[in-house]
Amino acid sequence: MGDTQTAKHHYQDVEAVWPCELSALEWLASEAQPDVALQYYRRAARLQPNNPQWGLLMGACLRASGRYQEALTLYKKMNARFPDNVQCLKLIVKLCGDQGLEETTSWARELQRAQARVKQKEQVSVTSAGSISSGASQSPIDQIRGGSRVDSATGAPASRRSSDARPDTTYT
């Protein structure tokens, strides 16, 4: 409700009692200076080692405190663990470019490859989801209420007759 000081007090109480409470760590880090926030994010990363969000936030703290080389090293380690994390690759390309490193071009190519892989995965998942939500998966109740009817033998939509316009009340 706008009272940051009271909220901070409550989150500190939560953290003292439950040091593994991620929402408290995240809130306290968001309100802290980068060096202090880094400690909260490191603890969160130890609690959830398979969540790249914490590494990205640690890198942001390192960059905010001017420790660009450490941030770049962290992002490269993250990339080894999460090669399709596009955000991490974008940050690597930016830091390499800002420092004028020759490896910028190779990281930019890797970013493009990762973006292509992610796009391909999204297309596959959309295609898979589309086949699951076909008319054949409609419940019999939806079909009776006027949804698209499916011929059970062929799986193809059945043709509508004028008698199909009203719901069949035989089963009610």
Helices and strands as residue ranges (DSSP letters): H 4-17, H 22-30, H 34-47, H 52-64, H 68-81, H 86-98, H 104-132, G 135-137, H 140-144, G 162-165
